[in-house]
Amino acid sequence: MSTIASTIRMIGVADAAYYTPQILADQLGFFADEGITLAYDGGSDRAGLADVMARGDADVVLGGVWRPLQLHARGTPLTVFGQVNQQCDLLLFAREPREAFDWDVLDGGTFVHATGGAPSPWFALRHLMRLRGVSLERMRMIPQLPVDESLALFREGFGDLLEIGDLDAGPALLDPDLHQVAYWPHDLGTLPWSVYYATPEGVGERREELIALLRALYRAQRWMRDRPTGELTEHVARHFPQRPEAEIYAVIDAYRGQDLWCPTPQVNHTALGRWTAILVAAGWLPRPVDAAELVDDGIALDAMEGID
């Protein structure tokens, strides 16, 4: 039992199933074991997470690494110290199963993107399209439609590929006429998608608390490795009591199938370099950012020490 007694104020882009390891760390009491009370605000200020932290209203941000990379390249130093997701959290659907799906349908076809709020999925998808030989100039994109509307239109035959996220994807995963395709890691490799970051001053001042935070996360990451999806769903469903349990199960199972969650909280430098190169090519970053400039590995390494 830890002797730390600390509240960590964290802001993130969402309170979502793709943060299942963090949800489990809370539900299973691992944060409490480490003396951490996590005050998590998921999505109240999606547009300015780093600004919320900079003005002192949060201690840590949980979100896409694309944002601290861009801010760092512009001269605003931030420190990434942990990682929870290693792949895009959006799911891709077609009307044909994966084995029968042909990417050529998007050469002159229509892609329906049901969610908005971050450019990173589009950067990843555009890179994937190029790898698949799809002409971006000939592909028609319908962005940021409301989820219910996009799903209804797609079921009626509008569009050739649908991108939809997290628990909103539950109905599509349960629909026998829709099929998940393009498992991200199989096509792009792992990417440092969702990370924890703070100001350098905050990391220095609260290092022991951040180690305790990642230790609890690592315990959850280890706990969930060999547990059946139903057992994960049981805990996550308590966090989302308003959602049908069958949909939660389907989303968690899909995320496990595409290897969404990191096995440890340590940031993968090789994957970060690959993602940085994609973001430079997309025009998001003015220059490459070396992992050593951005990442403090010591917090994750200290958190994992001594845990079998």
Legacy VTK file of the C-alpha trace (Angstrom):
# vtk DataFile Version 3.0
C-alpha trace
ASCII
DATASET POLYDATA
POINTS 308 float
0.000 0.000 0.000
1.390 3.385 -0.991
2.033 6.179 1.496
1.138 8.747 -1.194
-2.194 10.522 -0.747
-2.717 12.723 -3.754
-5.433 13.910 -6.111
-4.392 14.148 -9.749
-6.582 16.399 -11.879
-6.611 15.006 -15.384
-8.370 16.274 -18.478
-8.906 14.208 -21.602
-10.671 14.263 -24.925
-13.349 11.792 -23.844
-14.592 9.373 -21.229
-14.515 6.373 -23.506
-14.000 2.637 -23.755
-10.723 3.173 -25.591
-9.352 4.225 -22.206
-10.323 0.861 -20.719
-6.963 0.343 -18.923
-7.498 3.597 -16.998
-11.127 2.686 -16.270
-10.015 -0.702 -14.953
-7.306 0.858 -12.782
-10.070 2.858 -11.125
-12.721 0.112 -11.005
-10.300 -2.480 -9.592
-8.978 -0.121 -6.906
-5.439 0.112 -8.261
-5.392 3.928 -8.077
-6.609 3.755 -4.485
-3.915 1.164 -3.667
-1.303 3.618 -4.912
-2.736 6.504 -2.889
-4.085 8.249 -5.973
-7.479 9.877 -6.347
-8.000 10.469 -10.054
-10.239 13.451 -10.784
-10.839 12.852 -14.483
-12.653 15.305 -16.742
-13.266 13.629 -20.072
-14.231 16.071 -22.747
-15.487 19.294 -21.181
-12.887 21.370 -23.061
-11.833 19.293 -26.072
-10.362 22.230 -27.982
-7.780 23.412 -25.476
-6.520 20.607 -23.280
-2.970 21.923 -23.048
-4.314 25.411 -22.315
-6.405 24.052 -19.440
-3.260 22.516 -17.983
-1.146 25.608 -18.617
-3.521 27.843 -16.650
-3.401 25.448 -13.692
-6.842 23.849 -13.967
-5.434 20.350 -14.601
-2.228 18.529 -13.724
-2.123 15.998 -16.572
-3.600 15.631 -20.048
-4.663 12.319 -21.583
-4.976 12.609 -25.338
-3.399 12.244 -28.729
0.363 12.687 -28.988
-0.201 14.790 -32.133
-1.002 17.810 -29.936
2.120 17.885 -27.698
4.235 17.104 -30.772
2.876 20.159 -32.566
3.135 22.432 -29.532
6.674 21.229 -28.849
7.691 21.912 -32.458
6.295 25.449 -32.062
8.343 26.092 -28.919
5.933 25.159 -26.128
7.725 22.451 -24.136
5.615 19.580 -22.833
6.664 16.232 -21.392
5.061 12.956 -22.463
5.564 10.391 -19.709
3.194 7.493 -20.430
1.111 5.788 -23.084
-2.199 3.939 -22.982
-3.251 3.387 -26.631
-1.000 2.263 -29.466
-3.381 2.633 -32.378
-6.183 4.752 -33.811
-9.342 4.284 -31.767
-11.764 4.698 -34.693
-13.215 1.635 -36.404
-13.695 1.216 -40.146
-16.737 -0.521 -41.618
-17.693 -1.788 -45.052
-20.618 -3.834 -46.351
-18.290 -6.658 -47.354
-16.276 -8.750 -44.885
-12.569 -8.083 -44.541
-11.610 -11.025 -46.764
-13.811 -9.754 -49.598
-13.300 -6.003 -49.151
-11.497 -4.291 -52.029
-9.888 -0.905 -51.404
-10.448 -0.027 -55.046
-14.054 0.847 -54.159
-12.644 4.117 -52.790
-11.102 5.044 -56.134
-13.909 7.423 -57.004
-15.923 6.152 -54.046
-17.262 7.879 -50.935
-15.820 7.718 -47.434
-18.108 8.689 -44.542
-16.305 10.060 -41.470
-18.818 10.212 -38.620
-16.729 11.903 -35.957
-14.687 15.053 -35.601
-12.589 16.917 -33.084
-9.091 15.740 -33.999
-7.133 15.668 -37.258
-5.034 12.638 -36.339
-7.416 9.921 -37.623
-7.455 11.613 -41.014
-3.644 11.797 -41.088
-3.446 8.070 -40.305
-6.168 7.141 -42.763
-4.655 9.224 -45.549
-1.334 7.441 -45.033
-3.155 4.094 -45.089
-4.937 5.050 -48.313
-1.604 5.790 -49.960
-0.206 2.448 -48.805
-3.261 0.779 -50.332
-2.869 2.655 -53.606
-6.109 4.653 -53.262
-6.170 7.981 -55.085
-6.921 10.675 -52.510
-7.876 13.044 -55.308
-10.571 10.642 -56.525
-11.880 9.681 -53.087
-14.896 11.689 -51.905
-15.000 12.357 -48.170
-18.097 13.247 -46.129
-16.743 14.606 -42.805
-18.251 15.090 -39.351
-21.769 13.828 -39.880
-23.652 13.096 -36.645
-23.128 9.477 -35.656
-26.765 8.358 -35.860
-27.261 10.033 -39.230
-24.073 8.626 -40.742
-24.867 5.107 -39.555
-28.432 5.305 -40.897
-27.252 6.587 -44.277
-24.556 3.929 -44.524
-27.051 1.176 -43.744
-29.237 2.535 -46.554
-26.373 2.249 -49.028
-24.785 5.705 -48.895
-20.982 5.659 -49.018
-18.452 2.873 -49.444
-16.568 3.026 -46.134
-17.659 4.297 -42.710
-15.410 5.464 -39.887
-16.991 5.602 -36.442
-15.613 5.563 -32.921
-15.789 3.847 -29.569
-19.158 3.014 -28.009
-20.918 4.752 -30.881
-19.603 1.888 -33.012
-21.422 -0.693 -30.892
-24.562 -0.838 -33.068
-22.441 -1.202 -36.224
-20.418 -4.039 -34.687
-23.648 -5.873 -33.841
-25.138 -5.338 -37.291
-24.705 -8.542 -39.354
-24.785 -6.526 -42.582
-21.769 -4.370 -41.621
-18.188 -5.585 -41.289
-15.140 -4.145 -39.571
-12.192 -3.837 -41.963
-8.651 -2.414 -41.963
-7.298 -3.393 -38.579
-4.889 -0.512 -38.053
-1.816 -2.342 -36.652
-1.864 -4.803 -39.539
-1.545 -1.904 -41.987
0.324 0.892 -40.181
2.054 -0.857 -37.320
1.617 0.366 -33.764
1.477 4.125 -33.182
1.744 6.118 -29.940
-1.877 7.268 -30.117
-3.086 8.281 -26.634
-0.498 9.477 -24.140
-0.186 11.190 -20.785
1.607 14.520 -20.743
2.228 17.481 -18.473
4.361 20.591 -18.285
8.042 19.990 -17.473
7.497 21.872 -14.208
4.520 19.674 -13.331
6.511 16.514 -14.003
9.300 17.738 -11.787
7.006 18.748 -8.932
4.748 15.667 -8.964
7.075 12.933 -10.128
6.258 10.468 -7.334
2.518 10.892 -7.882
2.936 10.338 -11.621
4.930 7.176 -10.959
2.079 5.978 -8.734
-0.423 6.851 -11.489
1.456 4.757 -14.062
2.032 1.935 -11.597
-1.739 1.617 -11.177
-2.165 1.788 -14.955
0.491 -0.893 -15.490
-1.241 -3.169 -12.998
-4.437 -2.762 -15.021
-2.599 -3.385 -18.296
-1.193 -6.614 -16.878
-4.497 -7.654 -15.293
-6.424 -7.379 -18.558
-3.958 -9.333 -20.732
-5.346 -12.823 -20.160
-8.820 -11.971 -18.876
-11.745 -12.857 -21.149
-13.546 -9.978 -22.836
-16.645 -10.673 -20.753
-14.734 -10.008 -17.531
-13.394 -6.702 -18.859
-16.888 -5.783 -20.010
-18.326 -6.457 -16.560
-16.107 -3.770 -15.012
-16.306 -1.263 -17.862
-20.110 -1.585 -17.970
-20.279 -0.303 -14.393
-18.539 2.833 -15.645
-21.056 3.245 -18.493
-24.363 2.108 -16.935
-26.379 3.897 -19.623
-24.875 1.790 -22.430
-26.112 -1.676 -23.472
-23.643 -4.261 -22.222
-23.689 -6.102 -25.554
-22.400 -2.982 -27.308
-19.657 -2.477 -24.715
-18.588 -6.095 -25.161
-18.499 -5.700 -28.963
-16.357 -2.548 -28.779
-13.877 -3.999 -26.269
-13.601 -7.176 -28.335
-12.977 -5.138 -31.506
-10.302 -3.071 -29.785
-8.583 -6.200 -28.521
-8.704 -7.579 -32.049
-6.822 -4.606 -33.416
-4.348 -4.513 -30.511
-5.383 -1.035 -29.418
-4.035 -1.077 -25.869
-0.383 -0.837 -24.913
1.118 -3.717 -22.908
3.071 -1.263 -20.712
2.926 2.485 -20.017
6.324 3.091 -21.634
6.270 5.152 -24.836
7.526 3.270 -27.893
10.205 5.537 -29.408
10.366 3.673 -32.716
6.609 3.982 -33.203
6.762 7.644 -32.199
9.381 8.262 -34.870
7.212 6.568 -37.494
4.129 8.583 -36.450
6.164 11.812 -36.410
7.258 11.185 -39.991
3.618 10.686 -41.029
2.621 13.941 -39.318
5.466 15.857 -40.979
4.392 14.511 -44.384
0.796 15.523 -43.610
1.875 19.101 -42.885
0.916 18.995 -39.210
4.498 19.220 -37.936
6.964 21.790 -39.292
9.886 19.524 -38.404
10.576 16.102 -36.921
10.623 15.957 -33.124
13.071 13.532 -31.603
11.570 11.307 -28.917
14.348 12.267 -26.532
13.172 15.899 -26.710
9.590 15.049 -25.758
9.507 11.850 -23.694
10.536 11.183 -20.091
10.894 7.392 -19.921
11.993 7.352 -16.298
8.497 7.670 -14.847
7.165 4.582 -16.661
10.323 2.586 -15.941
10.136 3.421 -12.231
6.409 2.553 -12.239
7.063 -0.905 -13.693
10.001 -1.731 -11.430
9.288 -4.571 -9.057
5.946 -5.571 -10.593
6.073 -9.185 -11.733
LINES 1 309
308 0 1 2 3 4 5 6 7 8 9 10 11 12 13 14 15 16 17 18 19 20 21 22 23 24 25 26 27 28 29 30 31 32 33 34 35 36 37 38 39 40 41 42 43 44 45 46 47 48 49 50 51 52 53 54 55 56 57 58 59 60 61 62 63 64 65 66 67 68 69 70 71 72 73 74 75 76 77 78 79 80 81 82 83 84 85 86 87 88 89 90 91 92 93 94 95 96 97 98 99 100 101 102 103 104 105 106 107 108 109 110 111 112 113 114 115 116 117 118 119 120 121 122 123 124 125 126 127 128 129 130 131 132 133 134 135 136 137 138 139 140 141 142 143 144 145 146 147 148 149 150 151 152 153 154 155 156 157 158 159 160 161 162 163 164 165 166 167 168 169 170 171 172 173 174 175 176 177 178 179 180 181 182 183 184 185 186 187 188 189 190 191 192 193 194 195 196 197 198 199 200 201 202 203 204 205 206 207 208 209 210 211 212 213 214 215 216 217 218 219 220 221 222 223 224 225 226 227 228 229 230 231 232 233 234 235 236 237 238 239 240 241 242 243 244 245 246 247 248 249 250 251 252 253 254 255 256 257 258 259 260 261 262 263 264 265 266 267 268 269 270 271 272 273 274 275 276 277 278 279 280 281 282 283 284 285 286 287 288 289 290 291 292 293 294 295 296 297 298 299 300 301 302 303 304 305 306 307
